[in-house]
């Protein structure tokens, strides 16, 4: 089987990497397509995946409209040569529209419910996988599951943090450090949204830098006064660092959720709500704020928790015990499509066969 996977964000590479590794072992041919946005290409190269880049992503509104034509055309050229049997993506309108032209199925993984994007791919898509926690009803094509994208690559079934990260960061294992993630606010779903004010960023950095070694990951340009904290790390090592950090504070939903899945105290600061982060808040793993107001008070509360590492590991186990292994589900679903679609549509409990099984007994 030839499978084409279109990538729009670094997290999408992580989402599909274990799926690709297993499917490749089983004799399937996988090709990634992407646009140059952040460090997607760095990850694809680091994991040794076959890919084709369509060039730089457009950021302006006019550019995004032009991109629909340009990237659809490039996708069509690649697909005609590669001859995919199935298309996979995370809400890619390009994969959806070209799959429709070629009369091939398109399966998408949806976890944000960004309707501006959904409207462009849904008419051309066959299956939309989404967490049960997502608010949007996407119709008869939607199949809900008890999991999140981050569990496809950060569940204990696939990921064990490597302590060599301390050596890479030039730190001792008993040193405390915190990771902050600032975003650029130029994505389509970021219009009208916000996180920290510039004054709150200053206050946050000033407070944390006095108590921890501080690493800042920034999607856009960073203030000159923060440059000394910029995180210079290969993207494939970021999850090792997050797993051992004392705390992650993020304007980006993905990194906040990843930290929670790893059992690292996580604070999400963004006016745009994220269903996976809100679900993790029920387990005390992620703390959600729609602005920077009150974030420092929350950080100070987290600092007061005794045996914090053990406490958050227990919270993590409770969370994981309720979720399914989304990678195993995807492998079974794609390998058995379209019969697998019929099975899940007729029996929503069938997915329980793919439970992570990482309970408190571990």
SERO-4910 file (N, C-alpha, C, O; in steps of 0.05 Angstrom, whole numbers):
BEGIN
 pado doro    nc1    nc2    nc3   cac1   cac2   cac3    cc1    cc2    cc3    oc1    oc2    oc3
  Unk    A     17    -24      0      0      0      0     18     25      0     37     27     15
  Unk    A     11     45    -17     25     70    -17      8     90     -1    -15     94     -6
  Unk    A     21    103     19      7    122     37     21    149     36     45    151     41
  Unk    A      6    170     29     16    197     28      6    212     53    -18    213     58
  Unk    A     25    223     69     18    238     93     27    267     90     50    272     86
  Unk    A      8    285     92     14    314     90     17    326    117      0    322    135
  Unk    A     39    341    121     46    352    147     44    382    147     53    395    129
  Unk    A     32    393    168     29    422    170     41    434    195     40    458    199
  Unk    A     53    417    212     64    426    238     83    405    248     80    381    242
  Unk    A    104    413    262    123    393    273    110    371    288    119    348    287
  Unk    A     90    377    304     76    357    320     64    335    302     60    312    312
  Unk    A     57    341    277     46    321    260     66    300    252     59    276    248
  Unk    A     91    307    251    112    288    245    114    268    269    115    244    264
  Unk    A    113    278    293    113    261    317     88    243    317     90    220    324
  Unk    A     65    255    311     40    240    311     42    215    294     32    194    302
  Unk    A     53    217    271     53    195    252     78    177    253     79    157    240
  Unk    A     99    185    267    125    172    265    124    142    273    135    126    259
  Unk    A    111    135    294    109    107    302     91     91    284     96     68    278
  Unk    A     70    104    274     53     92    254     70     85    229     68     63    218
  Unk    A     86    104    220    102    100    196    123     78    200    127     61    182
  Unk    A    135     78    223    156     57    228    144     29    227    156     11    215
  Unk    A    120     26    239    107      0    239     97     -8    211     99    -31    203
  Unk    A     85     11    198     74      5    171     96     -1    151     93    -18    134
  Unk    A    118     13    154    141      8    136    152    -21    141    159    -34    122
  Unk    A    153    -29    166    162    -56    172    144    -77    159    152    -99    152
  Unk    A    118    -70    156     99    -88    144     98    -86    114     80    -97    101
  Unk    A    117    -71    102    119    -70     73    105    -48     59    104    -47     34
  Unk    A     94    -29     73     80     -7     60     99     16     54    120     19     67
  Unk    A     93     31     33    110     53     24     98     80     33     75     85     26
  Unk    A    113     96     48    102    121     60    117    145     48    142    144     47
  Unk    A    103    165     40    115    190     31    102    214     46     78    216     47
  Unk    A    119    231     58    109    255     70    111    278     51    129    279     34
  Unk    A     92    297     52     94    322     39     91    344     60     78    340     81
  Unk    A    104    367     56    103    388     76    109    415     63    116    417     40
  Unk    A    105    436     79    113    462     72    133    472     94    131    462    117
  Unk    A    150    490     87    171    499    106    158    520    125    153    542    116
  Unk    A    154    512    150    142    530    169    160    534    194    169    556    199
  Unk    A    165    512    208    183    514    231    206    494    227    225    500    212
  Unk    A    205    471    239    227    452    237    216    424    229    227    403    236
  Unk    A    195    424    213    184    399    202    206    383    187    209    359    191
  Unk    A    220    397    170    240    383    153    263    372    171    273    350    165
  Unk    A    271    387    191    291    377    210    283    350    222    299    332    224
  Unk    A    257    349    230    247    324    242    245    301    222    253    279    228
  Unk    A    235    307    198    233    287    178    260    275    171    263    251    167
  Unk    A    280    293    169    307    284    163    319    268    187    332    248    183
  Unk    A    314    278    211    325    264    235    314    236    238    328    218    246
  Unk    A    288    232    230    276    205    232    280    188    207    272    165    206
  Unk    A    293    200    187    299    184    162    275    179    145    275    159    131
  Unk    A    255    196    146    231    192    130    234    204    102    248    223     98
  Unk    A    220    191     83    220    201     55    200    224     53    177    221     62
  Unk    A    208    247     42    190    270     41    196    287     17    218    286      6
  Unk    A    176    304     10    179    325    -10    168    351      2    146    352     12
  Unk    A    185    372      0    176    398     10    165    414    -13    176    414    -35
  Unk    A    143    428     -7    130    445    -27    140    474    -25    129    492    -39
  Unk    A    160    479     -8    170    507     -5    158    521     19    145    509     36
  Unk    A    164    546     20    156    562     44    126    566     46    112    568     25
  Unk    A    116    566     70     87    570     76     81    600     73     97    617     79
  Unk    A     57    606     63     48    633     61     35    642     87     20    626     99
  Unk    A     41    666     96     30    675    122      7    696    119    -10    697    136
  Unk    A      8    712     98    -13    733     95    -39    720     86    -39    697     76
  Unk    A    -61    734     89    -87    724     80    -87    719     50    -97    698     41
  Unk    A    -76    738     35    -75    734      6    -58    710     -1    -64    695    -20
  Unk    A    -36    707     14    -18    685      9    -31    658     15    -26    639      0
  Unk    A    -47    657     36    -61    632     43    -80    624     21    -83    601     14
  Unk    A    -94    644      9   -113    639    -13    -97    629    -37   -105    609    -50
  Unk    A    -75    642    -43    -57    633    -65    -47    605    -60    -44    589    -78
  Unk    A    -40    600    -35    -29    574    -27    -48    551    -34    -39    529    -40
  Unk    A    -74    556    -32    -94    535    -39    -89    525    -67    -92    501    -73
  Unk    A    -84    543    -85    -79    536   -113    -51    524   -117    -48    503   -129
  Unk    A    -31    538   -106     -3    530   -110      2    502    -98     13    484   -111
  Unk    A     -6    498    -73      0    473    -60    -18    450    -69     -9    427    -69
  Unk    A    -42    457    -77    -59    436    -89    -46    425   -115    -45    401   -119
  Unk    A    -36    443   -131    -23    435   -156      2    418   -151      6    398   -164
  Unk    A     19    427   -131     43    412   -125     36    385   -113     49    365   -119
  Unk    A     15    384    -97      6    359    -85     -3    340   -107      3    316   -106
  Unk    A    -18    350   -126    -29    334   -148     -6    322   -164     -7    298   -171
  Unk    A     15    338   -170     38    328   -186     52    305   -171     58    285   -183
  Unk    A     56    308   -145     69    287   -129     51    262   -128     61    240   -131
  Unk    A     25    266   -123      7    243   -120      5    227   -146      3    203   -145
  Unk    A      5    241   -169      3    227   -195     27    209   -199     26    188   -212
  Unk    A     50    218   -189     75    202   -191     76    180   -170     84    157   -177
  Unk    A     69    186   -145     71    167   -123     49    147   -123     52    124   -114
  Unk    A     25    155   -133      2    137   -135     -7    126   -107     -7    102   -103
  Unk    A    -14    144    -89    -22    135    -62    -49    120    -63    -67    127    -78
  Unk    A    -51    100    -46    -76     86    -42    -93    100    -22   -118     97    -22
  Unk    A    -80    115     -5    -95    129     17    -79    154     25    -54    154     24
  Unk    A    -93    175     32    -81    200     42    -87    203     72   -109    197     81
  Unk    A    -67    212     87    -70    218    116    -61    246    121    -43    256    107
  Unk    A    -73    259    141    -64    286    148    -76    294    175    -92    279    187
  Unk    A    -69    318    183    -82    331    206    -95    356    195    -84    378    196
  Unk    A   -119    352    184   -134    375    174   -123    388    149   -125    413    146
  Unk    A   -110    373    131    -98    385    107   -119    388     85   -129    368     75
  Unk    A   -125    412     77   -143    416     55   -130    408     29   -144    400     10
  Unk    A   -104    409     27    -90    401      3    -92    371     -2    -99    362    -24
  Unk    A    -87    356     19    -89    326     17   -118    319     11   -124    301     -5
  Unk    A   -137    332     25   -165    326     21   -174    331     -7   -187    314    -20
  Unk    A   -168    354    -18   -178    362    -44   -165    345    -66   -179    338    -85
  Unk    A   -139    339    -64   -126    323    -84   -135    294    -82   -139    281   -103
  Unk    A   -140    284    -58   -150    256    -55   -177    254    -69   -183    234    -81
  Unk    A   -193    275    -67   -220    275    -79   -217    274   -109   -232    260   -123
  Unk    A   -198    290   -120   -194    290   -149   -186    263   -159   -193    255   -181
  Unk    A   -170    249   -143   -159    223   -151   -177    200   -143   -171    176   -148
  Unk    A   -199    206   -129   -218    185   -120   -205    166   -101   -209    141   -103
  Unk    A   -188    176    -83   -175    160    -62   -185    170    -35   -191    193    -32
  Unk    A   -186    152    -15   -195    161     12   -176    179     26   -151    176     24
  Unk    A   -187    198     40   -171    216     57   -181    214     86   -204    218     92
  Unk    A   -162    207    104   -168    204    132   -153    226    147   -129    230    143
  Unk    A   -167    242    162   -155    264    177   -158    261    207   -177    249    216
  Unk    A   -138    271    221   -138    271    250   -144    300    259   -128    318    253
  Unk    A   -166    304    273   -174    331    280   -176    334    310   -190    320    323
  Unk    A   -160    353    321   -161    357    350   -164    386    359   -163    392    383
  Unk    A   -168    405    339   -171    433    347   -199    443    342   -209    461    355
  Unk    A   -213    431    322   -240    441    315   -240    468    303   -259    483    305
  Unk    A   -218    476    290   -216    501    276   -234    500    251   -226    490    230
  Unk    A   -258    512    253   -278    509    231   -270    522    206   -278    514    184
  Unk    A   -253    543    207   -243    556    183   -228    535    166   -229    536    141
  Unk    A   -214    518    179   -198    497    165   -216    473    158   -214    462    136
  Unk    A   -233    466    177   -251    442    173   -268    446    148   -272    427    133
  Unk    A   -279    470    144   -296    474    121   -282    470     94   -295    463     74
  Unk    A   -256    473     94   -241    470     69   -233    441     63   -228    434     40
  Unk    A   -233    424     84   -226    396     78   -249    376     82   -249    355     69
  Unk    A   -269    383     98   -290    363    105   -305    353     81   -310    328     79
  Unk    A   -313    369     61   -328    359     38   -312    338     22   -324    322      8
  Unk    A   -286    338     24   -269    321      8   -256    298     24   -239    284     14
  Unk    A   -265    295     49   -253    276     67   -272    253     73   -296    256     73
  Unk    A   -260    229     77   -277    205     82   -281    200    112   -302    192    120
  Unk    A   -259    204    128   -261    198    157   -247    221    172   -225    229    165
  Unk    A   -260    230    194   -248    250    212   -246    237    239   -266    233    253
  Unk    A   -222    231    248   -217    221    275   -214    245    294   -200    264    287
  Unk    A   -227    244    317   -224    266    336   -228    256    364   -242    236    368
  Unk    A   -217    270    384   -222    262    412   -251    265    419   -265    282    408
  Unk    A   -260    250    439   -288    253    448   -292    280    460   -314    291    460
  Unk    A   -271    293    470   -273    318    484   -277    342    465   -284    364    474
  Unk    A   -273    338    439   -276    360    421   -306    369    419   -323    352    419
  Unk    A   -310    395    419   -338    404    421   -353    402    395   -378    398    395
  Unk    A   -340    404    372   -353    406    347   -364    379    338   -351    358    340
  Unk    A   -389    380    327   -401    357    314   -395    359    285   -406    377    271
  Unk    A   -378    341    274   -369    343    247   -384    324    228   -376    319    206
  Unk    A   -407    314    238   -424    298    221   -417    269    219   -402    258    236
  Unk    A   -429    256    199   -427    226    198   -399    216    191   -394    192    195
  Unk    A   -381    233    182   -354    225    176   -337    223    201   -315    212    201
  Unk    A   -346    234    223   -331    236    248   -331    210    264   -352    198    268
  Unk    A   -307    201    272   -305    179    291   -289    189    315   -266    198    312
  Unk    A   -301    187    338   -289    197    363   -274    175    377   -283    152    378
  Unk    A   -252    182    390   -236    163    405   -227    174    432   -227    198    435
  Unk    A   -221    156    450   -212    165    477   -182    168    477   -168    151    489
  Unk    A   -172    189    465   -143    193    464   -138    221    454   -156    236    447
  Unk    A   -112    228    452   -102    253    441    -78    247    423    -65    227    426
  Unk    A    -73    266    405    -51    262    387    -24    258    402     -8    241    393
  Unk    A    -20    272    423      5    270    438     11    242    448     34    235    452
  Unk    A    -10    226    452     -6    199    462      4    180    440     13    158    446
  Unk    A      3    189    415     14    172    393     44    170    394     56    152    382
  Unk    A     56    189    408     86    189    409     97    193    437    121    189    441
  Unk    A     81    200    456     91    204    483     80    185    504     86    188    528
  Unk    A     63    167    496     54    147    515     78    129    523     96    127    507
  Unk    A     77    116    546     99     99    554    103     75    536    123     61    538
  Unk    A     84     70    519     87     48    499    109     54    479    120     36    467
  Unk    A    114     80    475    133     88    454    155    106    463    176    107    450
  Unk    A    152    120    485    172    140    493    183    136    521    167    134    540
  Unk    A    209    135    523    223    134    549    243    157    549    261    156    532
  Unk    A    240    177    566    258    200    565    287    192    571    293    174    587
  Unk    A    305    204    556    334    198    558    348    219    575    348    243    569
  Unk    A    360    210    597    374    228    615    399    240    603    411    258    615
  Unk    A    407    231    580    430    243    567    424    272    560    443    288    553
  Unk    A    399    280    561    392    308    555    406    327    574    412    350    567
  Unk    A    411    318    599    425    336    618    453    342    608    462    365    609
  Unk    A    466    322    597    493    327    586    492    345    562    509    363    559
  Unk    A    472    341    545    468    359    522    464    388    531    474    406    518
  Unk    A    448    391    552    442    418    562    464    429    580    462    452    590
  Unk    A    485    413    584    507    421    601    497    427    630    504    448    642
  Unk    A    482    408    640    470    411    667    475    386    683    479    364    672
  Unk    A    474    389    710    474    366    728    446    357    731    427    372    728
  Unk    A    442    331    738    415    320    741    399    332    764    375    330    764
  Unk    A    413    344    783    398    356    805    391    385    800    379    398    818
  Unk    A    400    396    777    393    424    771    364    426    762    353    409    749
  Unk    A    351    448    771    323    453    763    322    471    739    337    490    737
  Unk    A    304    464    721    300    482    697    271    482    689    256    463    694
  Unk    A    264    504    675    237    509    666    238    516    636    256    530    627
  Unk    A    218    507    621    216    513    593    192    531    588    170    526    598
  Unk    A    196    553    573    175    571    565    172    570    535    192    570    520
  Unk    A    147    569    526    142    570    497    125    594    490    102    597    499
  Unk    A    136    612    473    121    635    463    114    629    434    131    618    419
  Unk    A     90    637    424     83    632    396     82    658    381     82    680    393
  Unk    A     80    656    354     82    680    337     55    693    332     54    716    323
  Unk    A     33    679    337      6    690    333      1    697    303    -13    716    298
  Unk    A     11    681    284      5    686    256     -9    663    242    -13    665    218
  Unk    A    -17    642    257    -33    621    245    -61    630    241    -70    649    254
  Unk    A    -75    617    223   -103    625    217   -121    624    241   -138    641    245
  Unk    A   -116    604    259   -133    602    283   -125    621    305   -138    622    326
  Unk    A   -102    636    301    -93    654    322   -105    682    318   -101    699    336
  Unk    A   -120    687    296   -131    714    292   -150    721    314   -168    707    321
  Unk    A   -144    744    327   -161    754    349   -155    741    376   -168    747    395
  Unk    A   -135    724    377   -128    710    402   -103    723    415    -90    739    402
  Unk    A    -98    715    439    -75    726    453    -67    709    477    -81    691    485
  Unk    A    -43    716    488    -33    701    512    -21    721    531    -36    737    543
  Unk    A      5    720    536     18    739    554     20    767    541     24    769    517
  Unk    A     17    788    557     25    814    548     55    817    550     68    800    563
  Unk    A     67    837    538     96    840    539    105    845    568    126    836    576
  Unk    A     89    859    584     96    863    612     95    837    628    111    832    645
  Unk    A     75    820    622     72    795    635     95    776    628    105    760    644
  Unk    A    104    777    603    127    761    594    152    769    611    166    752    621
  Unk    A    156    795    614    178    805    629    177    795    658    197    786    669
  Unk    A    153    797    670    150    789    698    154    759    701    167    751    720
  Unk    A    144    744    682    147    715    683    177    707    682    186    691    698
  Unk    A    191    718    662    219    711    658    236    720    682    253    706    691
  Unk    A    230    744    692    245    754    715    242    736    739    261    731    754
  Unk    A    218    727    744    213    710    768    226    683    765    241    674    783
  Unk    A    222    670    742    232    642    738    262    641    736    275    623    745
  Unk    A    274    662    723    303    661    719    319    664    745    342    657    746
  Unk    A    306    673    766    319    675    792    320    649    807    335    645    826
  Unk    A    302    630    799    300    604    813    307    580    797    314    559    808
  Unk    A    307    582    771    312    560    753    331    568    731    334    591    724
  Unk    A    343    547    719    356    552    693    332    553    673    314    537    673
  Unk    A    333    573    656    310    579    639    316    574    610    337    582    600
  Unk    A    297    561    596    299    557    567    274    567    554    252    560    562
  Unk    A    277    584    534    254    595    519    254    585    491    274    587    477
  Unk    A    232    574    483    227    566    455    207    587    443    186    591    454
  Unk    A    215    599    421    198    620    410    193    615    381    211    609    365
  Unk    A    168    617    373    160    612    345    167    635    328    174    632    304
  Unk    A    167    660    339    173    684    323    198    697    334    214    685    348
  Unk    A    201    722    327    224    738    337    222    741    367    200    743    378
  Unk    A    245    740    380    246    741    410    258    768    418    276    778    404
  Unk    A    249    779    440    260    804    450    290    800    456    298    779    466
  Unk    A    305    821    450    335    819    454    342    812    482    362    797    486
  Unk    A    327    821    502    333    816    530    329    787    537    339    778    558
  Unk    A    314    771    520    309    743    526    328    724    510    327    700    513
  Unk    A    344    736    492    360    719    474    378    699    488    383    677    478
  Unk    A    388    707    511    406    689    526    392    664    536    405    644    543
  Unk    A    365    664    536    350    640    545    340    623    522    329    602    527
  Unk    A    345    631    498    333    617    475    343    588    474    367    582    478
  Unk    A    324    570    469    328    541    470    342    532    444    329    531    423
  Unk    A    367    525    445    381    515    422    385    485    424    404    475    436
  Unk    A    365    471    413    364    442    417    352    429    392    333    440    381
  Unk    A    363    406    382    350    393    360    321    386    367    316    377    389
  Unk    A    303    390    348    274    385    354    268    357    363    249    353    378
  Unk    A    284    337    355    278    310    363    285    304    392    279    283    403
  Unk    A    299    324    405    307    320    433    289    336    453    292    334    477
  Unk    A    270    351    442    254    369    459    238    354    479    234    364    502
  Unk    A    228    331    473    211    316    492    227    305    515    216    302    537
  Unk    A    252    298    510    269    290    533    272    313    552    270    309    577
  Unk    A    276    337    542    279    360    559    254    366    574    254    372    598
  Unk    A    231    364    561    205    370    574    200    350    596    189    357    617
  Unk    A    207    325    591    201    304    611    216    309    637    206    302    659
  Unk    A    240    320    636    255    324    660    254    353    671    265    359    692
  Unk    A    240    371    657    238    398    667    219    400    691    202    382    694
  Unk    A    223    420    707    206    423    730    178    434    723    159    430    738
  Unk    A    176    447    700    151    460    693    153    469    664    175    475    654
  Unk    A    130    469    650    129    480    623    106    501    623     84    495    631
  Unk    A    113    525    613     93    546    610     92    552    580    112    560    569
  Unk    A     68    550    568     67    551    539     42    566    529     20    562    539
  Unk    A     47    584    509     25    596    495     15    577    473     -8    580    463
  Unk    A     30    557    466     22    537    446      9    514    459     18    503    479
  Unk    A    -14    506    447    -30    484    459    -15    457    458    -17    441    477
  Unk    A     -1    452    436     12    426    433     33    421    455     33    400    468
  Unk    A     51    441    459     72    437    479     61    435    507     71    419    523
  Unk    A     40    450    513     27    448    539     16    420    543     18    409    565
  Unk    A      3    409    523     -9    383    525     13    361    527     10    342    542
  Unk    A     34    364    511     56    345    512     68    343    540     73    322    550
  Unk    A     71    366    553     82    367    580     64    351    599     73    336    615
  Unk    A     38    356    597     19    343    614     19    313    610     19    298    630
  Unk    A     21    304    585     22    275    579     47    262    591     47    239    599
  Unk    A     69    278    593     94    268    604     94    269    634    113    260    647
  Unk    A     74    281    646     73    283    675     89    307    686     96    308    710
  Unk    A     94    326    669    107    351    677     87    373    682     69    377    664
  Unk    A     87    386    705     68    408    709     68    428    686     89    437    677
  Unk    A     44    434    676     41    449    652     21    471    655      0    467    666
  Unk    A     28    495    645     10    518    646      6    528    617     25    535    603
  Unk    A    -19    527    608    -26    536    581    -38    564    582    -57    568    596
  Unk    A    -27    582    566    -36    610    567    -43    619    539    -26    626    522
  Unk    A    -69    619    533    -79    626    507   -109    629    508   -123    613    521
  Unk    A   -119    650    496   -148    655    496   -163    634    480   -187    631    483
  Unk    A   -149    620    462   -161    598    447   -161    572    464   -139    562    470
  Unk    A   -184    562    470   -186    539    487   -178    514    472   -181    512    447
  Unk    A   -167    494    486   -158    469    474   -170    446    489   -165    443    513
  Unk    A   -185    429    475   -200    408    489   -182    388    504   -188    379    525
  Unk    A   -159    382    492   -141    363    505   -129    374    530   -126    360    550
  Unk    A   -123    400    530   -112    412    554   -133    415    576   -128    412    600
  Unk    A   -158    420    568   -180    422    588   -186    394    600   -192    393    623
  Unk    A   -183    373    584   -187    346    595   -165    340    615   -170    328    636
  Unk    A   -140    347    608   -118    342    626   -120    359    652   -109    351    673
  Unk    A   -133    381    651   -137    397    675   -154    382    696   -150    385    720
  Unk    A   -172    365    686   -188    348    704   -171    330    721   -178    322    743
  Unk    A   -148    323    710   -129    305    724   -107    320    738    -89    308    750
  Unk    A   -108    347    737    -88    363    750    -61    363    737    -41    366    750
  Unk    A    -61    359    710    -36    358    695    -30    384    681     -7    393    679
  Unk    A    -51    397    670    -48    422    655    -67    442    668    -89    436    675
  Unk    A    -57    467    670    -73    489    682    -76    510    660    -57    521    649
  Unk    A   -102    516    654   -109    532    631   -115    561    638   -131    566    657
  Unk    A   -103    580    624   -108    608    628   -113    621    601    -98    615    582
  Unk    A   -133    639    599   -139    652    574   -123    678    571   -125    691    550
  Unk    A   -108    686    591    -89    708    589    -68    703    610    -68    683    624
  Unk    A    -49    722    612    -27    718    632    -35    724    660    -20    720    679
  Unk    A    -60    734    664    -70    741    691    -71    716    708    -84    696    701
  Unk    A    -58    717    731    -59    694    750    -39    672    746    -38    653    762
  Unk    A    -24    674    724     -5    652    718     17    650    739     24    628    747
  Unk    A     28    672    747     49    671    767     39    659    793     54    644    807
  Unk    A     15    666    801      3    654    826      1    624    823      6    609    842
  Unk    A     -7    614    799     -9    586    794     18    572    796     21    551    808
  Unk    A     38    585    785     66    574    786     75    572    815     87    552    823
  Unk    A     69    592    831     77    591    859     62    569    874     73    556    892
  Unk    A     37    564    867     22    542    880     34    515    873     37    498    890
  Unk    A     42    512    847     55    487    839     81    482    854     88    460    860
  Unk    A     95    504    859    121    501    873    117    492    902    136    482    914
  Unk    A     93    495    913     88    487    941     80    457    944     79    447    966
  Unk    A     76    443    921     67    415    923     90    398    932    112    398    920
  Unk    A     86    383    953    107    365    963    110    340    945     90    331    934
  Unk    A    134    331    942    139    307    925    126    310    898    111    293    889
  Unk    A    130    333    886    116    341    861    120    320    839    101    314    825
  Unk    A    144    310    836    149    291    814    132    266    818    120    257    798
  Unk    A    131    254    842    115    231    847     85    237    844     70    221    833
  Unk    A     77    260    854     49    268    853     39    269    824     18    259    817
  Unk    A     55    282    807     47    285    779     49    259    763     34    255    744
  Unk    A     67    241    771     68    215    758     43    199    764     33    185    747
  Unk    A     33    201    789      8    187    796    -16    199    781    -34    185    772
  Unk    A    -16    226    778    -37    239    762    -36    229    733    -57    224    720
  Unk    A    -12    227    723     -8    218    695    -18    190    692    -31    184    671
  Unk    A    -13    172    710    -22    144    708    -53    143    708    -64    128    692
  Unk    A    -66    159    724    -95    160    724   -105    169    697   -125    158    686
  Unk    A    -92    189    685   -100    199    659    -96    178    637   -114    173    621
  Unk    A    -72    166    637    -66    146    616    -84    121    617    -90    109    597
  Unk    A    -92    114    641   -108     90    645   -136     92    631   -149     72    628
  Unk    A   -143    117    624   -169    121    611   -167    123    580   -187    125    566
  Unk    A   -142    122    570   -138    129    541   -131    104    525   -122     84    536
  Unk    A   -134    107    498   -126     85    480   -100     92    466    -92    115    465
  Unk    A    -87     71    456    -62     75    440    -70     82    412    -77     65    396
  Unk    A    -68    108    406    -78    118    380    -61    107    357    -72    105    335
  Unk    A    -36    102    361    -19     92    340    -28     64    332    -31     58    308
  Unk    A    -33     46    351    -42     19    345    -69     20    331    -75      5    312
  Unk    A    -86     39    340   -112     42    327   -109     50    298   -123     39    280
  Unk    A    -91     69    292    -87     79    265    -76     57    247    -85     54    224
  Unk    A    -57     41    258    -46     19    242    -67     -1    234    -69     -9    211
  Unk    A    -84     -9    253   -106    -27    248   -126    -15    228   -135    -29    209
  Unk    A   -132     10    232   -153     23    217   -145     25    187   -160     19    169
  Unk    A   -120     35    183   -111     39    155   -107     12    141   -114      9    118
  Unk    A    -95     -7    155    -90    -33    143   -115    -48    135   -115    -64    117
  Unk    A   -137    -42    149   -162    -57    145   -184    -39    133   -208    -47    132
  Unk    A   -177    -15    123   -196      3    111   -207     -9     84   -191    -19     69
  Unk    A   -232     -6     79   -254      8     93   -270     -8    113   -288      3    126
  Unk    A   -264    -34    116   -279    -50    135   -276    -40    163   -295    -41    179
  Unk    A   -253    -29    169   -248    -18    196   -267      6    202   -275     10    225
  Unk    A   -273     21    182   -291     44    185   -319     33    193   -332     44    211
  Unk    A   -328     13    179   -354      1    185   -355     -9    214   -374     -6    228
  Unk    A   -333    -23    222   -332    -35    249   -334    -13    271   -350    -16    290
  Unk    A   -318      8    268   -319     30    289   -345     45    288   -354     54    309
  Unk    A   -357     48    265   -382     63    263   -404     47    277   -422     58    289
  Unk    A   -403     21    274   -424      4    285   -420     -4    315   -438    -11    329
  Unk    A   -395     -2    324   -388    -10    351   -367      9    362   -343      3    359
  Unk    A   -375     30    376   -356     50    386   -338     38    408   -317     48    414
  Unk    A   -347     16    421   -331      4    442   -308    -14    432   -291    -22    447
  Unk    A   -308    -18    406   -287    -35    394   -259    -23    399   -239    -37    402
  Unk    A   -258      4    401   -233     17    405   -220     11    432   -196     15    436
  Unk    A   -235      0    451   -224     -7    477   -204    -29    475   -189    -34    494
  Unk    A   -203    -43    452   -183    -64    448   -155    -51    446   -134    -66    448
  Unk    A   -154    -25    443   -128    -11    439   -120      5    464   -105     24    461
  Unk    A   -130     -2    487   -124     13    512    -94     13    517    -80     -6    511
  Unk    A    -84     35    528    -55     38    535    -48     19    557    -26      7    556
  Unk    A    -65     15    577    -61     -4    599    -35      4    615    -16    -12    618
  Unk    A    -36     28    625    -14     38    641    -26     48    667    -25     72    673
  Unk    A    -37     30    683    -52     37    707    -34     42    731     -9     41    728
  Unk    A    -46     45    754    -32     51    779    -15     28    788      3     31    805
  Unk    A    -20      4    776     -5    -20    785     24    -19    773     41    -34    782
  Unk    A     29     -2    753     55     -1    741     76     10    760    100     12    753
***
